Amino acid sequence: MHNGSKYKNLKELRIKFKRTVFRILFCFNKKRTCWLIIGGNKKGQNEDDFYVKLVRQAEKLIDKYPEILEEKNA
């Protein structure tokens, strides 16, 4: 994962659709349920800035919705 996250299980998925690559940040909870958190297209953006912003947004969403990482909701 670029630019590190406070969540060690935050990962990146890349999907190509019609010559456009979308990046989706996702994580697994303790029961290995996958949660797609946030995504975007970095075309035309500085790579480092894109990842810093995307990771920070993902962390805010995980902080706001802690059930994402909780085992009982899986």
N, C-alpha and C positions, 0 to 999 in steps of 0.2 A: 504494500500500500504506500503510495506516495505521501510525503509530508506527515507521516505518522499520526496515529490517533490514540486517544486515551483508551479506546476500546480495542483490545488485541484481536478480537474476532471480526473487525470491520474489514471487509474485502471488496474488491472491484470485479465487476463482470462487464465485459465488453461485448456489445452486440452490433453487428454490421447490418444495416438495412438500406438498400438503394444507395450504395457508395457513401453512406454516412455512418460513422461509428459513434454509438451512444455508450456512455459509461454509467453504470449503475452501482451504487454502493449498497452492500448487503451485509447481514451478519446472521449468525446462528445463535440460538439460545442453548441452554444446557441440554435440552432434549434433541438438539440438532434440527430444530424447526428453522427454516430460512425466512428471514424478513427482508424484503426489498425496501430500502430506506429512501433513497433519493437518486435521481439520475440527471444526466445532461449531456450536451454535445459541446466539446471544447473547441470546435472548429473556429479559427480566428481569434482564439484567446491564448494568452501566455499559459503554458502548461503548469508551471508552479503555482501561479495565481488561481488557476482553475481548480487544482486539487486542494489547495488550502481552503478555498471557499466551500467546495463541495464537502470536504471532510468536516469542517466546522458546522455546516448546516446539518449534516447527518448526526453529529454529536448532539446538537441542540434538540433534534427530534427524539433521539434515544433518551436524553435527559428528561424531556417533556413527557414521554411515554415509556416509563421504566418497565412496563409489562412486556415490552419487546424482548427483554433479556430474561424475564422471569420464567421459571420452569413450569409453573402451574397452568399457564394459559396455552401451553403447547398441546 
